[in-house]
Amino acid sequence: MTYGIRKEAMRRPHRSRPFSVAFLLLVVFLAIGATVALWKGCKVFLNFLSRETRYDKIIVEAGKRNMVDPALLKAVIWRESKYNASEIGGKGEIGLMQIMVDRAASDWARVKKYPLPSAGALYDPELNIEIGSWYLGRALRRWRNFKESVPLALCEYNAGLTRAKKWQPETSTGDVISRIRINSTKQYVKDILKRYQKYKNEWKAPH
């Protein structure tokens, strides 16, 4: 009987070996999976961080061509798409500056006497920013005689010219934000003005 017990005890380690190997393989598999997930996560995070500076050169050049402060242009892009060139809006707005084919792109093509770009072409950052900066620049020049020309131009960019005209102050020095009747547009203007100030103070635009 004693011999039998000893013999059974001697066999137990042999039976635990497959379990130990399987457990080790599981640990290795989980470690590899965690490493891959961490690498992908870091890649996504770094890609997100690089968005904010990725288009700076295009922004500066387009801003100069269309007489828009690059810091303001950058603030609009931040608010419209968070620098995501593939962004699609709920009404069909496309890309970094959320351009619509039948509005900003159509106006730009008509005035410049260029062929109307396709929706697919508007995903190109350079074309998208060019059209958006031209559209915003035109709005800024339209309201240049008002002290708050920037808020009025942002109203036009977000809600259209007809609404911007309704919200224009009675005098050239009057307040604009208090006259905006659409809450989402009011917040839009506030967000951009705040970010615009931040970029003017902190952003080092490329030469």
FIKOLZA-1660 file (N, C-alpha, C; in steps of 0.1 Angstrom, whole numbers, plus 5000, padded with zeros to 4 digits):
% residues 207
   i   px   py   pz ch aa at
   1 5008 4988 5000  A  M  N
   1 5000 5000 5000  A  M CA
   1 5009 5013 5000  A  M  C
   2 5019 5012 5008  A  T  N
   2 5028 5024 5009  A  T CA
   2 5035 5026 4995  A  T  C
   3 5039 5014 4989  A  Y  N
   3 5045 5015 4976  A  Y CA
   3 5036 5022 4966  A  Y  C
   4 5023 5018 4967  A  G  N
   4 5014 5023 4957  A  G CA
   4 5012 5038 4959  A  G  C
   5 5012 5043 4971  A  I  N
   5 5011 5057 4974  A  I CA
   5 5023 5065 4968  A  I  C
   6 5035 5059 4970  A  R  N
   6 5047 5066 4965  A  R CA
   6 5047 5066 4950  A  R  C
   7 5042 5055 4944  A  K  N
   7 5042 5055 4930  A  K CA
   7 5033 5065 4924  A  K  C
   8 5021 5067 4931  A  E  N
   8 5012 5077 4926  A  E CA
   8 5017 5091 4927  A  E  C
   9 5024 5093 4938  A  A  N
   9 5030 5107 4941  A  A CA
   9 5041 5110 4930  A  A  C
  10 5048 5099 4926  A  M  N
  10 5059 5101 4916  A  M CA
  10 5053 5105 4903  A  M  C
  11 5041 5101 4900  A  R  N
  11 5034 5103 4887  A  R CA
  11 5029 5117 4886  A  R  C
  12 5025 5124 4897  A  R  N
  12 5019 5137 4896  A  R CA
  12 5026 5147 4889  A  R  C
  13 5039 5149 4891  A  P  N
  13 5047 5159 4884  A  P CA
  13 5046 5157 4869  A  P  C
  14 5046 5145 4864  A  H  N
  14 5045 5142 4850  A  H CA
  14 5032 5147 4844  A  H  C
  15 5021 5146 4852  A  R  N
  15 5008 5150 4847  A  R CA
  15 5007 5165 4847  A  R  C
  16 5014 5172 4855  A  S  N
  16 5013 5187 4856  A  S CA
  16 5021 5194 4845  A  S  C
  17 5030 5187 4838  A  R  N
  17 5038 5193 4828  A  R CA
  17 5030 5198 4816  A  R  C
  18 5020 5191 4811  A  P  N
  18 5012 5197 4800  A  P CA
  18 5005 5210 4804  A  P  C
  19 5000 5210 4817  A  F  N
  19 4994 5222 4822  A  F CA
  19 5003 5233 4823  A  F  C
  20 5015 5231 4828  A  S  N
  20 5026 5241 4829  A  S CA
  20 5029 5247 4815  A  S  C
  21 5031 5239 4805  A  V  N
  21 5034 5243 4792  A  V CA
  21 5023 5252 4786  A  V  C
  22 5010 5247 4788  A  A  N
  22 4999 5254 4783  A  A CA
  22 4998 5268 4790  A  A  C
  23 5000 5268 4803  A  F  N
  23 4999 5281 4810  A  F CA
  23 5010 5290 4806  A  F  C
  24 5022 5285 4803  A  L  N
  24 5033 5294 4798  A  L CA
  24 5030 5299 4785  A  L  C
  25 5024 5291 4776  A  L  N
  25 5020 5296 4763  A  L CA
  25 5010 5307 4763  A  L  C
  26 5000 5305 4773  A  L  N
  26 4990 5315 4775  A  L CA
  26 4996 5328 4779  A  L  C
  27 5005 5327 4788  A  V  N
  27 5012 5340 4793  A  V CA
  27 5019 5347 4782  A  V  C
  28 5027 5339 4774  A  V  N
  28 5034 5344 4763  A  V CA
  28 5025 5351 4753  A  V  C
  29 5013 5344 4750  A  F  N
  29 5004 5349 4740  A  F CA
  29 4998 5362 4745  A  F  C
  30 4994 5363 4758  A  L  N
  30 4988 5375 4764  A  L CA
  30 4999 5386 4764  A  L  C
  31 5011 5383 4767  A  A  N
  31 5022 5393 4767  A  A CA
  31 5024 5399 4753  A  A  C
  32 5023 5390 4743  A  I  N
  32 5025 5395 4729  A  I CA
  32 5013 5404 4725  A  I  C
  33 5001 5399 4729  A  G  N
  33 4989 5407 4726  A  G CA
  33 4989 5421 4732  A  G  C
  34 4993 5421 4745  A  A  N
  34 4994 5434 4752  A  A CA
  34 5004 5443 4746  A  A  C
  35 5015 5437 4741  A  T  N
  35 5026 5446 4735  A  T CA
  35 5021 5451 4721  A  T  C
  36 5014 5443 4714  A  V  N
  36 5008 5448 4701  A  V CA
  36 4998 5459 4703  A  V  C
  37 4989 5456 4713  A  A  N
  37 4979 5466 4716  A  A CA
  37 4985 5479 4721  A  A  C
  38 4995 5479 4729  A  L  N
  38 5002 5491 4734  A  L CA
  38 5009 5498 4723  A  L  C
  39 5015 5491 4714  A  W  N
  39 5022 5497 4702  A  W CA
  39 5012 5504 4693  A  W  C
  40 5000 5497 4691  A  K  N
  40 4990 5504 4683  A  K CA
  40 4984 5516 4689  A  K  C
  41 4982 5515 4703  A  G  N
  41 4977 5526 4710  A  G CA
  41 4986 5538 4710  A  G  C
  42 4999 5535 4712  A  C  N
  42 5009 5546 4711  A  C CA
  42 5009 5552 4697  A  C  C
  43 5008 5544 4687  A  K  N
  43 5008 5549 4673  A  K CA
  43 4996 5558 4671  A  K  C
  44 4984 5554 4675  A  V  N
  44 4972 5562 4674  A  V CA
  44 4974 5575 4681  A  V  C
  45 4979 5575 4693  A  F  N
  45 4981 5586 4702  A  F CA
  45 4991 5596 4696  A  F  C
  46 5002 5591 4691  A  L  N
  46 5012 5600 4685  A  L CA
  46 5006 5606 4672  A  L  C
  47 4999 5598 4664  A  N  N
  47 4993 5603 4652  A  N CA
  47 4983 5614 4655  A  N  C
  48 4975 5613 4666  A  F  N
  48 4966 5623 4670  A  F CA
  48 4973 5636 4674  A  F  C
  49 4984 5634 4682  A  L  N
  49 4992 5646 4686  A  L CA
  49 4998 5653 4674  A  L  C
  50 5002 5646 4664  A  S  N
  50 5009 5652 4652  A  S CA
  50 4999 5659 4643  A  S  C
  51 4986 5656 4644  A  R  N
  51 4976 5663 4636  A  R CA
  51 4977 5678 4638  A  R  C
  52 4979 5683 4650  A  E  N
  52 4978 5697 4653  A  E CA
  52 4989 5705 4645  A  E  C
  53 5000 5699 4642  A  T  N
  53 5010 5706 4635  A  T CA
  53 5013 5701 4620  A  T  C
  54 5006 5691 4617  A  R  N
  54 5008 5684 4604  A  R CA
  54 5005 5694 4592  A  R  C
  55 4995 5703 4593  A  Y  N
  55 4991 5711 4582  A  Y CA
  55 4996 5726 4584  A  Y  C
  56 5005 5728 4593  A  D  N
  56 5008 5742 4596  A  D CA
  56 5014 5750 4584  A  D  C
  57 5022 5743 4576  A  K  N
  57 5028 5750 4564  A  K CA
  57 5017 5754 4554  A  K  C
  58 5008 5745 4552  A  I  N
  58 4997 5747 4542  A  I CA
  58 4988 5759 4548  A  I  C
  59 4986 5758 4561  A  I  N
  59 4977 5769 4567  A  I CA
  59 4984 5783 4566  A  I  C
  60 4996 5784 4568  A  V  N
  60 5003 5796 4567  A  V CA
  60 5003 5802 4553  A  V  C
  61 5006 5793 4543  A  E  N
  61 5006 5797 4529  A  E CA
  61 4992 5801 4524  A  E  C
  62 4982 5794 4528  A  A  N
  62 4968 5797 4524  A  A CA
  62 4963 5809 4530  A  A  C
  63 4967 5811 4543  A  G  N
  63 4963 5823 4550  A  G CA
  63 4969 5836 4544  A  G  C
  64 4981 5835 4540  A  K  N
  64 4988 5847 4533  A  K CA
  64 4981 5850 4520  A  K  C
  65 4978 5839 4512  A  R  N
  65 4972 5841 4499  A  R CA
  65 4958 5848 4500  A  R  C
  66 4951 5844 4510  A  N  N
  66 4937 5848 4511  A  N CA
  66 4934 5858 4522  A  N  C
  67 4945 5864 4527  A  M  N
  67 4945 5875 4537  A  M CA
  67 4937 5871 4550  A  M  C
  68 4940 5859 4555  A  V  N
  68 4934 5854 4568  A  V CA
  68 4946 5851 4577  A  V  C
  69 4945 5856 4589  A  D  N
  69 4955 5853 4599  A  D CA
  69 4956 5838 4601  A  D  C
  70 4968 5832 4599  A  P  N
  70 4969 5818 4600  A  P CA
  70 4965 5812 4613  A  P  C
  71 4967 5820 4624  A  A  N
  71 4962 5816 4637  A  A CA
  71 4947 5814 4637  A  A  C
  72 4940 5823 4631  A  L  N
  72 4925 5822 4630  A  L CA
  72 4921 5810 4621  A  L  C
  73 4928 5808 4610  A  L  N
  73 4926 5797 4602  A  L CA
  73 4928 5784 4609  A  L  C
  74 4938 5783 4616  A  K  N
  74 4941 5771 4624  A  K CA
  74 4931 5768 4634  A  K  C
  75 4926 5779 4641  A  A  N
  75 4915 5778 4651  A  A CA
  75 4902 5773 4645  A  A  C
  76 4899 5777 4633  A  V  N
  76 4887 5772 4626  A  V CA
  76 4888 5758 4622  A  V  C
  77 4900 5753 4618  A  I  N
  77 4902 5739 4614  A  I CA
  77 4901 5731 4627  A  I  C
  78 4907 5736 4638  A  W  N
  78 4906 5729 4651  A  W CA
  78 4891 5726 4654  A  W  C
  79 4883 5737 4653  A  R  N
  79 4869 5736 4657  A  R CA
  79 4860 5727 4647  A  R  C
  80 4864 5728 4634  A  E  N
  80 4856 5721 4624  A  E CA
  80 4859 5706 4624  A  E  C
  81 4871 5702 4625  A  S  N
  81 4875 5688 4623  A  S CA
  81 4885 5682 4633  A  S  C
  82 4890 5691 4642  A  K  N
  82 4901 5686 4650  A  K CA
  82 4913 5680 4642  A  K  C
  83 4915 5687 4631  A  Y  N
  83 4926 5683 4622  A  Y CA
  83 4925 5670 4615  A  Y  C
  84 4913 5665 4614  A  N  N
  84 4910 5652 4608  A  N CA
  84 4906 5654 4593  A  N  C
  85 4915 5651 4584  A  A  N
  85 4913 5654 4570  A  A CA
  85 4902 5645 4564  A  A  C
  86 4898 5634 4571  A  S  N
  86 4888 5625 4566  A  S CA
  86 4874 5628 4573  A  S  C
  87 4873 5639 4580  A  E  N
  87 4860 5642 4587  A  E CA
  87 4849 5644 4578  A  E  C
  88 4837 5639 4581  A  I  N
  88 4825 5641 4573  A  I CA
  88 4814 5646 4582  A  I  C
  89 4808 5658 4579  A  G  N
  89 4798 5664 4587  A  G CA
  89 4784 5658 4585  A  G  C
  90 4775 5661 4593  A  G  N
  90 4761 5656 4592  A  G CA
  90 4754 5660 4580  A  G  C
  91 4758 5671 4574  A  K  N
  91 4751 5676 4562  A  K CA
  91 4760 5675 4550  A  K  C
  92 4770 5666 4551  A  G  N
  92 4779 5664 4539  A  G CA
  92 4791 5673 4539  A  G  C
  93 4794 5680 4549  A  E  N
  93 4806 5688 4550  A  E CA
  93 4819 5679 4549  A  E  C
  94 4829 5683 4543  A  I  N
  94 4840 5674 4540  A  I CA
  94 4853 5680 4545  A  I  C
  95 4861 5672 4551  A  G  N
  95 4875 5675 4554  A  G CA
  95 4878 5685 4565  A  G  C
  96 4890 5690 4565  A  L  N
  96 4896 5698 4575  A  L CA
  96 4887 5710 4579  A  L  C
  97 4882 5717 4568  A  M  N
  97 4874 5729 4570  A  M CA
  97 4860 5727 4568  A  M  C
  98 4856 5714 4567  A  Q  N
  98 4842 5710 4565  A  Q CA
  98 4835 5718 4553  A  Q  C
  99 4841 5716 4541  A  I  N
  99 4837 5723 4529  A  I CA
  99 4825 5715 4523  A  I  C
 100 4815 5723 4518  A  M  N
 100 4804 5717 4511  A  M CA
 100 4805 5720 4496  A  M  C
 101 4803 5710 4488  A  V  N
 101 4805 5711 4473  A  V CA
 101 4796 5722 4468  A  V  C
 102 4783 5722 4472  A  D  N
 102 4773 5731 4466  A  D CA
 102 4773 5745 4473  A  D  C
 103 4783 5748 4482  A  R  N
 103 4784 5761 4488  A  R CA
 103 4798 5767 4486  A  R  C
 104 4806 5765 4496  A  A  N
 104 4820 5771 4495  A  A CA
 104 4827 5767 4483  A  A  C
 105 4827 5754 4480  A  A  N
 105 4834 5749 4468  A  A CA
 105 4829 5755 4455  A  A  C
 106 4815 5756 4454  A  S  N
 106 4809 5761 4442  A  S CA
 106 4812 5776 4441  A  S  C
 107 4811 5784 4451  A  D  N
 107 4814 5798 4451  A  D CA
 107 4829 5800 4447  A  D  C
 108 4838 5792 4452  A  W  N
 108 4852 5793 4449  A  W CA
 108 4855 5791 4435  A  W  C
 109 4849 5780 4430  A  A  N
 109 4851 5776 4416  A  A CA
 109 4845 5786 4406  A  A  C
 110 4834 5792 4409  A  R  N
 110 4827 5802 4401  A  R CA
 110 4835 5815 4400  A  R  C
 111 4840 5820 4412  A  V  N
 111 4847 5832 4412  A  V CA
 111 4861 5830 4406  A  V  C
 112 4868 5819 4409  A  K  N
 112 4881 5817 4403  A  K CA
 112 4881 5811 4389  A  K  C
 113 4869 5808 4384  A  K  N
 113 4867 5802 4371  A  K CA
 113 4875 5789 4370  A  K  C
 114 4874 5781 4380  A  Y  N
 114 4879 5768 4380  A  Y CA
 114 4868 5757 4379  A  Y  C
 115 4871 5745 4374  A  P  N
 115 4862 5735 4374  A  P CA
 115 4857 5732 4389  A  P  C
 116 4845 5728 4391  A  L  N
 116 4840 5725 4404  A  L CA
 116 4846 5712 4409  A  L  C
 117 4853 5713 4420  A  P  N
 117 4860 5700 4425  A  P CA
 117 4849 5690 4430  A  P  C
 118 4853 5678 4428  A  S  N
 118 4844 5667 4433  A  S CA
 118 4845 5666 4448  A  S  C
 119 4835 5658 4453  A  A  N
 119 4835 5656 4468  A  A CA
 119 4848 5649 4472  A  A  C
 120 4852 5640 4464  A  G  N
 120 4865 5632 4468  A  G CA
 120 4877 5641 4468  A  G  C
 121 4877 5651 4459  A  A  N
 121 4889 5660 4458  A  A CA
 121 4890 5669 4471  A  A  C
 122 4879 5671 4477  A  L  N
 122 4879 5680 4489  A  L CA
 122 4885 5674 4501  A  L  C
 123 4888 5661 4501  A  Y  N
 123 4896 5654 4512  A  Y CA
 123 4910 5658 4511  A  Y  C
 124 4915 5663 4500  A  D  N
 124 4929 5667 4499  A  D CA
 124 4931 5680 4508  A  D  C
 125 4940 5679 4518  A  P  N
 125 4942 5690 4528  A  P CA
 125 4945 5703 4521  A  P  C
 126 4953 5703 4511  A  E  N
 126 4957 5716 4505  A  E CA
 126 4946 5723 4498  A  E  C
 127 4938 5715 4490  A  L  N
 127 4926 5721 4483  A  L CA
 127 4916 5725 4493  A  L  C
 128 4913 5717 4503  A  N  N
 128 4903 5719 4513  A  N CA
 128 4906 5732 4521  A  N  C
 129 4919 5734 4525  A  I  N
 129 4923 5746 4532  A  I CA
 129 4923 5758 4523  A  I  C
 130 4926 5756 4511  A  E  N
 130 4926 5767 4501  A  E CA
 130 4912 5773 4500  A  E  C
 131 4902 5764 4497  A  I  N
 131 4889 5768 4496  A  I CA
 131 4883 5774 4509  A  I  C
 132 4886 5768 4520  A  G  N
 132 4881 5773 4533  A  G CA
 132 4887 5786 4536  A  G  C
 133 4899 5788 4534  A  S  N
 133 4906 5801 4537  A  S CA
 133 4901 5812 4528  A  S  C
 134 4898 5809 4515  A  W  N
 134 4893 5818 4506  A  W CA
 134 4879 5823 4510  A  W  C
 135 4871 5813 4514  A  Y  N
 135 4857 5816 4518  A  Y CA
 135 4857 5824 4531  A  Y  C
 136 4865 5821 4540  A  L  N
 136 4866 5829 4553  A  L CA
 136 4872 5843 4550  A  L  C
 137 4882 5843 4541  A  G  N
 137 4888 5856 4538  A  G CA
 137 4878 5866 4532  A  G  C
 138 4869 5860 4523  A  R  N
 138 4859 5868 4517  A  R CA
 138 4849 5874 4527  A  R  C
 139 4846 5865 4537  A  A  N
 139 4837 5870 4548  A  A CA
 139 4843 5880 4556  A  A  C
 140 4856 5879 4559  A  L  N
 140 4863 5889 4567  A  L CA
 140 4863 5903 4560  A  L  C
 141 4865 5902 4547  A  R  N
 141 4865 5915 4539  A  R CA
 141 4851 5921 4539  A  R  C
 142 4841 5913 4538  A  R  N
 142 4828 5918 4538  A  R CA
 142 4824 5926 4550  A  R  C
 143 4829 5921 4562  A  W  N
 143 4826 5927 4575  A  W CA
 143 4838 5936 4580  A  W  C
 144 4847 5940 4572  A  R  N
 144 4859 5947 4576  A  R CA
 144 4856 5960 4583  A  R  C
 145 4844 5966 4580  A  N  N
 145 4841 5979 4586  A  N CA
 145 4835 5978 4600  A  N  C
 146 4833 5966 4605  A  F  N
 146 4828 5964 4618  A  F CA
 146 4839 5960 4628  A  F  C
 147 4838 5965 4640  A  K  N
 147 4848 5963 4650  A  K CA
 147 4850 5948 4652  A  K  C
 148 4839 5941 4653  A  E  N
 148 4839 5926 4655  A  E CA
 148 4837 5919 4641  A  E  C
 149 4846 5922 4632  A  S  N
 149 4845 5916 4619  A  S CA
 149 4848 5901 4620  A  S  C
 150 4856 5896 4629  A  V  N
 150 4859 5882 4630  A  V CA
 150 4847 5874 4635  A  V  C
 151 4840 5878 4645  A  P  N
 151 4828 5871 4649  A  P CA
 151 4817 5870 4638  A  P  C
 152 4816 5882 4631  A  L  N
 152 4806 5882 4620  A  L CA
 152 4810 5872 4609  A  L  C
 153 4823 5872 4606  A  A  N
 153 4828 5863 4595  A  A CA
 153 4826 5849 4599  A  A  C
 154 4828 5846 4612  A  L  N
 154 4826 5832 4617  A  L CA
 154 4811 5828 4617  A  L  C
 155 4803 5838 4620  A  C  N
 155 4788 5835 4618  A  C CA
 155 4785 5832 4604  A  C  C
 156 4790 5839 4595  A  E  N
 156 4788 5836 4581  A  E CA
 156 4793 5823 4577  A  E  C
 157 4805 5819 4581  A  Y  N
 157 4811 5807 4578  A  Y CA
 157 4803 5795 4583  A  Y  C
 158 4797 5797 4595  A  N  N
 158 4790 5786 4602  A  N CA
 158 4775 5785 4598  A  N  C
 159 4769 5797 4597  A  A  N
 159 4754 5797 4596  A  A CA
 159 4749 5804 4583  A  A  C
 160 4758 5809 4575  A  G  N
 160 4754 5815 4562  A  G CA
 160 4753 5830 4563  A  G  C
 161 4754 5836 4551  A  L  N
 161 4754 5851 4550  A  L CA
 161 4740 5857 4555  A  L  C
 162 4729 5851 4551  A  T  N
 162 4716 5856 4555  A  T CA
 162 4715 5858 4570  A  T  C
 163 4719 5848 4578  A  R  N
 163 4718 5848 4592  A  R CA
 163 4728 5858 4598  A  R  C
 164 4740 5859 4592  A  A  N
 164 4750 5868 4597  A  A CA
 164 4745 5883 4596  A  A  C
 165 4738 5885 4585  A  K  N
 165 4732 5899 4583  A  K CA
 165 4722 5902 4593  A  K  C
 166 4714 5892 4597  A  K  N
 166 4704 5894 4608  A  K CA
 166 4710 5897 4621  A  K  C
 167 4722 5892 4623  A  W  N
 167 4729 5893 4636  A  W CA
 167 4739 5905 4637  A  W  C
 168 4741 5912 4626  A  Q  N
 168 4750 5923 4626  A  Q CA
 168 4745 5934 4635  A  Q  C
 169 4754 5940 4642  A  P  N
 169 4750 5951 4652  A  P CA
 169 4745 5963 4644  A  P  C
 170 4738 5971 4651  A  E  N
 170 4732 5983 4645  A  E CA
 170 4743 5994 4642  A  E  C
 171 4754 5993 4650  A  T  N
 171 4765 6002 4647  A  T CA
 171 4778 5994 4645  A  T  C
 172 4787 6000 4639  A  S  N
 172 4800 5993 4635  A  S CA
 172 4808 5989 4647  A  S  C
 173 4805 5995 4659  A  T  N
 173 4812 5991 4671  A  T CA
 173 4804 5982 4680  A  T  C
 174 4792 5978 4676  A  G  N
 174 4783 5971 4685  A  G CA
 174 4788 5956 4687  A  G  C
 175 4782 5950 4697  A  D  N
 175 4785 5936 4700  A  D CA
 175 4778 5926 4691  A  D  C
 176 4784 5915 4688  A  V  N
 176 4779 5906 4679  A  V CA
 176 4774 5893 4686  A  V  C
 177 4781 5888 4695  A  I  N
 177 4778 5875 4701  A  I CA
 177 4765 5875 4708  A  I  C
 178 4761 5886 4714  A  S  N
 178 4748 5887 4721  A  S CA
 178 4737 5887 4712  A  S  C
 179 4739 5890 4699  A  R  N
 179 4728 5890 4689  A  R CA
 179 4726 5877 4682  A  R  C
 180 4735 5868 4684  A  I  N
 180 4734 5855 4677  A  I CA
 180 4723 5847 4683  A  I  C
 181 4713 5842 4675  A  R  N
 181 4701 5835 4679  A  R CA
 181 4702 5820 4679  A  R  C
 182 4712 5815 4673  A  I  N
 182 4714 5800 4673  A  I CA
 182 4725 5797 4683  A  I  C
 183 4721 5789 4693  A  N  N
 183 4731 5786 4704  A  N CA
 183 4743 5779 4699  A  N  C
 184 4741 5769 4689  A  S  N
 184 4753 5762 4684  A  S CA
 184 4763 5771 4677  A  S  C
 185 4757 5781 4670  A  T  N
 185 4766 5791 4663  A  T CA
 185 4773 5800 4673  A  T  C
 186 4766 5804 4683  A  K  N
 186 4771 5812 4694  A  K CA
 186 4783 5805 4701  A  K  C
 187 4781 5792 4704  A  Q  N
 187 4792 5785 4710  A  Q CA
 187 4803 5783 4700  A  Q  C
 188 4800 5780 4688  A  Y  N
 188 4810 5779 4677  A  Y CA
 188 4819 5791 4677  A  Y  C
 189 4813 5803 4676  A  V  N
 189 4821 5815 4676  A  V CA
 189 4830 5817 4688  A  V  C
 190 4824 5814 4700  A  K  N
 190 4831 5815 4713  A  K CA
 190 4843 5806 4713  A  K  C
 191 4841 5794 4709  A  D  N
 191 4852 5783 4709  A  D CA
 191 4863 5788 4700  A  D  C
 192 4860 5793 4688  A  I  N
 192 4871 5796 4679  A  I CA
 192 4878 5809 4684  A  I  C
 193 4871 5818 4689  A  L  N
 193 4878 5831 4694  A  L CA
 193 4887 5827 4705  A  L  C
 194 4883 5818 4714  A  K  N
 194 4892 5814 4725  A  K CA
 194 4904 5807 4720  A  K  C
 195 4902 5798 4710  A  R  N
 195 4914 5790 4705  A  R CA
 195 4922 5799 4697  A  R  C
 196 4917 5809 4690  A  Y  N
 196 4924 5819 4682  A  Y CA
 196 4933 5827 4691  A  Y  C
 197 4929 5831 4702  A  Q  N
 197 4937 5838 4712  A  Q CA
 197 4949 5829 4717  A  Q  C
 198 4945 5817 4719  A  K  N
 198 4956 5808 4724  A  K CA
 198 4967 5806 4713  A  K  C
 199 4963 5804 4700  A  Y  N
 199 4973 5803 4690  A  Y CA
 199 4981 5816 4688  A  Y  C
 200 4974 5827 4689  A  K  N
 200 4982 5840 4687  A  K CA
 200 4992 5841 4698  A  K  C
 201 4989 5836 4710  A  N  N
 201 4999 5837 4721  A  N CA
 201 5009 5826 4721  A  N  C
 202 5006 5814 4717  A  E  N
 202 5015 5803 4719  A  E CA
 202 5020 5796 4706  A  E  C
 203 5013 5797 4695  A  W  N
 203 5016 5790 4683  A  W CA
 203 5028 5796 4676  A  W  C
 204 5038 5788 4673  A  K  N
 204 5049 5793 4665  A  K CA
 204 5047 5788 4651  A  K  C
 205 5042 5797 4643  A  A  N
 205 5039 5793 4629  A  A CA
 205 5052 5791 4621  A  A  C
 206 5053 5781 4612  A  P  N
 206 5065 5780 4604  A  P CA
 206 5066 5791 4594  A  P  C
 207 5078 5795 4591  A  H  N
 207 5081 5806 4581  A  H CA
 207 5081 5800 4567  A  H  C
% end
